Amino acid sequence: MVATLPDGIAFGGEGLAALSSGDRAWLEDALARVVPLLPVPVARAELELVRDARMRALHARHLAIDETTDVMTFAQNAPGAPIDADVAVCIDEARRRGECLDHGMRGEILLYALHALLHACGHDDRDPASHARMHAEEDRILEAAGFGRLFEAGEGTS
C-alpha cells in the first residue's frame, strides 16, 4: 500500500517513531478516505503524535487537568471555515484502549484524529445532546469511509 496524506494534513511529534511503517501507511490511507467526508475542507492540520508525558503536560497547561487524555484540538479557524488546527493525539492512550478493541491502536488513532477535526469544524461534546450529535457524525463518516462505527464499538473519545 502506497499512501500519502491528504493535502494540508501532516504528521509529526515524538510518537511518530513508535508507529511501524505499516501503521503509518494505514493511517495515511485512512485519513485520505475520511478527510473528504468532513463537512468543511482542511486548509491545514498538524497531527502531533505524542506520548503520555507530553499529553499530560498539554492537558495540565491548557485545561488544568493533571492527567493524560486521548486527544486535544487547538483550532485556529472559526466554526464552518476551512480547518486550520494543531492536534495532539496520544499514541500511548490509543495503544491502551485499542488493545481491548477489535480496531486496535490504528483505529483509535484514526478515531482521535477525526474527533479533533470535527472539533475544528465546530462540533462539541460537552453536554449529552452535543455529545450524541458529534459521535453520530463520527460514525457516519467512518461508516461512509468503510471503517464501521469505531466510537460505538469502543466508546473511545470523550
C-alpha positions in Angstrom: 0.0 0.0 0.0 1.4 3.4 -1.0 -0.3 6.1 0.9 0.0 9.8 1.1 -1.6 12.2 3.5 -4.4 14.4 2.1 -3.3 18.0 1.2 -3.0 20.2 4.2 -2.5 17.3 6.7 0.9 16.5 8.3 2.1 14.1 10.9 4.8 15.0 13.4 5.8 14.5 17.1 7.7 12.2 19.2 5.2 9.4 18.9 5.7 9.0 15.2 8.7 6.9 15.8 6.5 4.4 17.7 4.5 3.6 14.6 5.6 1.0 12.2 5.8 1.9 8.6 2.6 -0.3 8.0 0.7 1.6 10.8 1.7 4.9 9.3 0.7 3.9 5.8 -2.6 2.6 7.1 -3.3 5.8 8.9 -2.4 7.9 5.9 -4.7 5.9 3.7 -7.5 6.0 6.3 -7.2 9.8 6.6 -7.2 10.1 2.8 -10.6 8.3 2.9 -12.0 10.2 5.9 -11.0 13.8 5.2 -13.1 14.3 2.1 -16.2 13.4 4.1 -15.7 16.2 6.6 -18.3 19.0 6.5 -15.6 21.6 5.7 -12.3 21.3 3.8 -8.9 21.1 5.6 -6.6 24.1 5.0 -4.0 22.9 7.5 -4.0 20.2 10.2 -0.8 19.2 12.0 -1.3 15.9 13.8 1.3 15.7 16.6 1.6 12.1 17.8 2.6 12.4 21.5 3.4 10.1 24.4 1.7 10.3 27.8 4.2 12.8 29.4 3.7 15.4 26.6 -0.1 14.9 26.6 -0.3 15.2 30.4 1.7 18.5 30.2 -0.6 19.8 27.4 -3.7 18.8 29.4 -2.4 20.5 32.5 -1.3 23.6 30.7 -4.4 24.2 28.7 -7.2 22.7 30.8 -5.6 22.5 34.3 -6.1 18.7 34.4 -3.0 16.9 35.6 -3.5 13.6 33.7 -3.2 12.3 30.2 -6.0 12.2 27.7 -6.7 10.8 24.3 -6.7 13.9 22.0 -6.6 17.7 22.2 -7.6 20.1 19.5 -6.2 23.6 19.0 -8.3 25.1 16.2 -7.3 28.4 14.7 -10.3 28.6 12.4 -13.8 29.8 13.0 -16.5 27.1 13.0 -17.5 26.4 9.4 -14.3 27.9 7.9 -11.7 25.6 6.4 -9.9 23.7 9.1 -6.7 25.2 10.5 -5.7 23.2 13.6 -3.0 21.7 15.6 -3.9 18.4 17.1 -2.2 16.3 19.8 -3.0 12.6 19.6 -1.8 10.4 22.5 -0.5 7.1 21.0 0.0 5.6 24.4 -3.7 6.1 25.2 -4.6 4.8 21.8 -2.5 1.7 22.4 -4.1 1.1 25.8 -7.6 1.5 24.6 -7.0 -0.2 21.3 -5.7 -3.4 23.0 -9.2 -4.0 24.2 -11.0 -3.3 20.9 -11.2 -5.1 17.6 -10.0 -2.0 15.7 -6.7 -1.7 17.8 -4.4 1.2 18.1 -4.7 2.2 14.4 -8.5 2.6 14.7 -8.2 4.5 17.9 -5.7 7.0 16.4 -8.0 7.4 13.4 -10.9 8.0 15.7 -9.0 10.6 17.8 -7.9 12.4 14.6 -11.4 12.5 13.2 -12.7 13.6 16.6 -10.2 16.5 16.6 -11.0 17.5 13.1 -14.7 17.6 13.9 -14.0 19.9 16.9 -12.3 22.2 14.4 -15.4 22.0 12.3 -17.4 23.4 15.2 -18.7 20.2 16.8 -18.7 20.0 20.6 -19.4 17.2 23.0 -19.8 18.9 26.4 -23.4 18.1 27.0 -25.4 14.9 26.3 -27.1 16.3 23.1 -24.0 17.7 21.5 -22.0 14.5 22.5 -24.6 12.4 20.7 -24.6 14.6 17.6 -20.8 14.6 17.4 -20.3 10.9 17.8 -23.1 10.2 15.4 -21.2 12.3 12.9 -18.0 10.3 13.6 -19.9 7.1 13.0 -21.5 8.4 9.8 -18.1 9.4 8.4 -16.3 6.3 9.5 -19.1 4.1 8.0 -19.0 6.0 4.7 -15.2 5.5 4.6 -15.6 1.8 5.2 -14.4 1.5 8.8 -17.7 1.0 10.6 -18.7 2.6 13.9 -15.4 2.8 15.8 -16.8 5.1 18.5 -19.8 3.0 19.3 -17.7 -0.1 19.2 -15.3 1.2 21.8 -16.8 4.2 23.4 -13.4 5.9 22.7 -13.1 9.6 22.8 -14.8 11.9 25.2 
